[in-house]
Structure formats: C-alpha cells, structure tokens
C-alpha cells in the first residue's frame, strides 16, 4: 500500500519539532542551572526526574498507542511536550522543576515511540529505507533549534520569552501535522500488547541494549555539550550553543545520506565504522583546549552516531518471528531508556570528578558499539 507525500512530510515535521524542542532545552540548560542556582549533581537529578517520567511513560506507551494509534498519541503528547518548555524558568522552586521535568519525560517518551512507530510503518509501506531520513529531520530540528537559541542569546532576548515563543510554535506545528499521519488502524496493532510495556527478549533485547548504548552517548552530547564548552573551555553561552548546533548539523547531513549508505553497506560494517569515528572524534573534543577544534570534534561525533539508531531499528524489523513494527516499538522503548539515562549519569559523574572525565563515558560506549557491531544484522 502506497503512502502520500503529505503523510511522509507530516512524519518529517514531527521529527523536526521533536529535535527543535529538545535542542531548545539543551541550549537553556546553563540558563536553568543559573536560574535555580544548582550544581551539576542537582542538574543531573533534574534530568533523572525526566528519565523517571520517561520510564513511567514507556510502561504505558504500547497500551496508549495500541488503543488510540500513533497519530493521536503523537499529536496530544507532542503538543504537551512542546508547551512544557514555557515552564522551565517559571517554576517557583527547584522541587517544582523536578515535577515539571517528570511530566516532560512522560510525554516525551510516548511522543518518541509514537513517531518512530509511524516511521516504521511508512518504511514498510514504502518498500525502501526511510528511517535515516526521518531521524535526519530530528537532527535538522536540533540544529535549527540550537542556532535559533544561540541567536536569541546573542541578541539579548529574554530567555523566558524565547521559551514561550518556541513552545507555542512547536505545539501548533505538531498538532497540525498530526492530522495527516496514518490512520489509527495502521499503527494501533503495531504496539498493542495487552498488558502494556514488556522488556524485549533475546535478539530484540540485544538490539535494544546496543541502541541504548548509542542513545546514552547521544543524549549526553545533547544535554552536556553546551555546558562543556562554556564551563570547561570558557566559551560564552551563545558560542557554546554552537556545540549542539555543530553536532546536530553533522548528524542531520549524515542521516540524510544514511539511507543510501544503508543500501550500500552491510549493517555491521556501517555500524562499526560509525562507532569508531564517534569514539575518535569525542576523544579529540576531550583532549583539546581549543573551542573551534572541539566544535569540529562534536561534528565528527554527530556523523558517527547518526546512523546507529536507524541501523538498529531497521534490524529490529527483520527479527524472525516478530511483527516488524512491534519489534521497532520494543527496541525504540529500550533505546529511549538509554537516551534518558545518559544525561543524569554524566551529571553525577561530573560532580564526583569533572565534566571532562564524565564525558569519556561517550568514548567508552562508542567503543562498545564498535566491538558489538556484528550483532546488528539478525
């Protein structure tokens, strides 16, 4: 069954908005840190609150999407996800911020599983790779969001006004584009599991673990790269925001070419080369004291991690005996746990030692992915 261009672009818009919202949060992490006068450990706890919320959301994501379909779940949860940005600097105290971020995590996890399930169905109906391009839109949104945030900071725009503007624009775009996603019947069966979330087993569990490793590292860059450039290398915040932009721009370009790469190279070969590039580039970031070289290094990390998730999600759709979209939903859920777990782990390690030392975890996980690449083709 074919799919219309309007449906494909609706899905691309959802991924773009997801990246834009996440980038805006990433750019303003130093703002949040200063506003609530907290240290790295408290900031890590705030990220852990979002992770705990995401875990709660994942326990119900399959049931909700199975009942209502990806379109309704994405439109509703995505709009709330965007609107919560407006509250980041409006909470009366740090404790209230933790509550907001817990809700942020719940809706973000359901939104992400929804749009990945939608993308899985589109790829299956299209008959050729689409997943890398969809994730490329997430990275493009991240790049645009980071550049926009950097420009807003450089122009002296009040951070709260910036957050409100982004929240309103992204919520409206998500809600409108959801109208042209696939109908409920196309995705409800894909994640319907009866009793909600179940941990993936055997081959799916391994693929989920690999995806979690990749997204722990990717999430660490999203949440800590701006603070790293500002705090460890002494860059002003508007320049430090370019770390996120550099990473996201390189990742977007690599993902837009990723479907062609996936068609040309075996999954294990592409995953191994990508992970080694990420490990080498992150090492450059951490050993240099020159911000411009660190920005180049972050771009290399972006290229390296760009196709990890598309490779592993595509592999989960080929597991024998597993309905393809159900496999992708299970692996995306496991991977998302990694995505949410990475930033708070980095925060706690940074408090114990330093942010530089903590970010060597990204190098370690990239190396582990390279060593395990042979398992990416079931």
N, C-alpha and C positions, 0 to 999 in steps of 0.2 A: 504494500500500500504506500503510495507516494505521500510526500509532505509538502505543504506550500511554503513559498519563500516567507510569507508573513509569519508562519509558525516558527520557522528557523530563526527569524530575526527577533521574535518575541523571546525565545530562549536566550539568544545572544544578549538581549537587553537585560535580562535577569542576571546573567553572569557579570555583565558590565557594572550594574548597580551594586551587586554584592562586593565586587572589588573596590568600587569607589567609596562605599560606606566603610569598609574595613580599612582602607588607606587613610580616610579622614580620622578614624580612631587612632591609627598608628602615628600620624603626624602630631596629634594632640596629646600623646602620652606624656611628653615632658610638661605640657600645659597642665594636665591633670595632676601630675606629680607635684608641681609647684603650687597649684591651687589648693590642694588638700594638705600640703606640707608633709608629705610622707617620704619614706626611704624606699630603696629597691625591694626590700622584703615585703613591705606593706603594698607596694605596687604589684609585686608578684602574687600576694594574697588576693588582690582585686582581680587579677587575671584568673586566679584559681576559682574565684566565685563565678566568673563567666564559664570556666571549664565545668564546674559542678552543675551549673544550669544546663550546659550543653549535654552533659551526661543524662540529666533528667529528661531533656527533650528527646534524646535518642531512644530512651526506653519506650517512648510513645509515638515516635515518628512513623514507624511502619503502620501502626494502627490508624493514626490520623490520615496519613496519605492513602492507605488502603480504603478507608471509608469515604474520604472526600475527593481523592485524586490529587495529583501533583499541582494542577492549576490553582485550585482553591487554596491549598496549603501554602503554596509559594506566594500567592497574592496577599493573603492575610498575614502570614508570618514575616514575609519580606517587608511589607509596609511598616509593621511594628518595629522590626529590626532597624529600619532607617530612622523612624521617628524617635527612637530612644537616644540617638545621638544628641538631640537637643537637651537631654537631661544630664549629660556628662559633667557639666560645670554648674548645674543648677541644684544639685543635692545639698541639703542643709548641713550634712556632715559626712565623714568618710564611711560610717556604717551604712548610711543610706545609699551611698555609691555602690557598696557591695551588693545591696539588694537589687539596684538597677542593673548591674552587670550580670547578676544571676538570671534575670529575665532576658537580658540581651543574649546570653548564652542559649537559653531555651529556644527562643525564636530563630536564632541564627542557625542552630543545628538542624531544625526542621526545614528551614528555608533551603539550606545547602543540600540536604538529602533530597528534597523535592526537585530542585533544578537539575541535580545530577541524574535522578531517575528519569526526568523528562528528556535530558540529553541522551541517555542510554536508549530510550525508545526511538528517538529521532535517528540515532546512528543505525539502529537495527532496521528501521524502515527505509533509510537512505541507501543501505547496501554498501557504503564505503565510510572510511573514518571521518568523524566529525568532532569527536570528544576533545582533541587537542585544540581545535579552533574555538570551541566553547570556553575552555579554560584560558585560552588566549584573550578572550573578551574580559574575563575576570582580571587578568594581569593588566590589560589595557585600562580597565576601570581603575585599577590600583595606581597606575602611572598617572592618569589624568587627575585622580583624587589627590595624589601626593604633590603634583606640580601646582594644582589649584590651591592646596593648603599652604605650600611654600610661598606662593604669590600673595596669598591673603596675609600671611605673617609679615612678609616683607613690606606690604603696603600699610601695615599697622591696623588692619581690620580687627575689630573686637572679636576674640575667639568665640564667644557665645553667639554672636550674630552669624559668624561663619558656620557654626554647627547647626543653627536653626535653618539657615538657607539650604545647606546640603540635605538636611533631614527632610525638608518639605519637597525639594526637587526629586530626590531619590524615591521617597514614598509614593509620590504621584506617578513616576515612571514605572515602578514595579507594579502598582495596582492596575495601570492601564495596559501594560504589555501582557499581564497575566490573562487578559481577556482572549488573547489569540494563541494561547498554549493548547496542547492537545486536550480533547475532552476527557472527563473523568474516567470513562471506561478504558481508555488507553493506558492509564498508569495505575489505577486502583488495584488491579490484580497483581501488579509487579511487586508491591510491598505489603500486600495483605498477609499477615502472619498469624492471625487468630489471637495470640497472647502477647502481642507487642514485640519488643526488641529481643532478639536472640543473638548471642555471640556466634560469629561464624566458626565453622569447624573445618578440620583437615586442610584441604587446598585453599579454601576461602580464608581460613584463619591465617595461613602463611602469607597470602596476598595482602590481607588486612594488616598484618604486622609490618610488612615491607612498606605499605602505603603510610602507615602510622609513622615509621621512621622518617620517611620523606617529608611528611607534613609537620612532624615535630620540628625538624630543621627549618622548613619553610615558614612556619608560624613564628619561630624565634627571630627570623630576619624581619618579618612584617612588624613585630611588636618591639624589637630592641635595636634595630639598625639606626633609627633616628637618634635615640638616646646615646648609642655607642659613639656616633660621630660627634655629638655635642659634648658628651661627658668625657670620653676617653681621648678624643683627638682635638677638643677645644673649638669645634666649629660652632658658629651662631646657629640658632634653631632653623632659620629659613634656609641656610645652606645644608644643615644636617638633614632636613626633609628630603633633600635630593638623593640620599642613600636609598630611601624607599622607592623614589621615582626611578633611579638607576636600575635597581633590582627588578622592579615591575616592568619597566620598558623592555629590558633584555629578555625577561621571561615571556612577555607578550609576543615579541618578534619570533622567539624560538618556538612558541606554541603555534603561531600561525603557520610556521613551516613544518610543524611536528607531524601533521597527518601525512605529508609526503614522505617524511623520514620514517614513519612507522610502516608505510607501504614498501619502503626500500630495504630496511634493515630488520634483522631478527630482533625480537623484543629484548632478549638477554644482552645482545651486543650493544644496542642503543642505550639500555639502562646502565650497563657497566661504564660505558664511555661518559655518559651524562653525570653519573655519580662521582667519577674520578675528577671530572672538570670542576664540579661543585666543591669537592674536598680541597683541591689545589687552590681554587680561587678564594675560598674562605680563609685558607692559611695566609694568603697574601694580605687580605684585609686585616688579619690579626697581628701580623708581624711588622706592618708598615706604620710609620708615624705621619704619613703624608695623606691628607684628606682626599686629594684628587686620585691617588693610587687606590685608596680604599673604595672610592666610588667605582673605579674600573673593576676592582675585585668583586664588589656587590653585583655588578652586571654579569660577571662570569658565573657567580653563584646562581643568578637568575636563569641563565642559559642552562646550567647544569641540572637544576631542579625542574625545569619547565615541563618536561615530558614524563616525569616519574609517575604522576597520578594518571594521566591518560593511558600510559602503557599498562599500569596495573589494573585500572578499571576495565580496559579492553580485555585483559587476560581473565578477569573475573566473569566476563560474559561468555567465555569459552570453556568454563569448567564443565566436564561431562556430568550429565545428570542433574544440572542446576539450571533452572529457568534464567536466561541471561539477565533480564532486568533485576530479578531478585538477587542474583549474585553481585551485581554492581551496587545495589542498595546496601547489601550486607557489608561489602568491603568499604564503601564510602562512609558508613557509620563507624566502622573500626578506625578508619583513617582519620575521621574527624575528631575522635578521642585524642589522637596524637596531636592534631593541629591545635586543640585547646590545651593539651597538657604541656606542650613545649614552652610557651612563654612563662608560666609560673615557675617551672623548674629552673629556667635560666635566671629568673629573678631571685630565687632562693640561693642558687649557687653564687650569683653575683654578690649577694650580701655576705656570704661566707668568705669569698675570696675577692674577685673583681669581675666586672662585666666582660673584660677581655678573656679571662680564664674560663668563664662560664660559656662563652660562645665557641670555645673549642669543642663543645658537645656537637655543634653542627658539623664540624670536620669528622668527628667520630661516627656519626650516623650516616654521613655520606659515604664514608669508607665501608661501613657495614652493608649499605645498599649495593655497592660495587661488588663486594665479596659474595653477596647472595643473589646476584643478578640472574643466575641460571634458573632460579625458581619462578621467574616471571612469565614463563611460557608453559602452562599446564598441558 
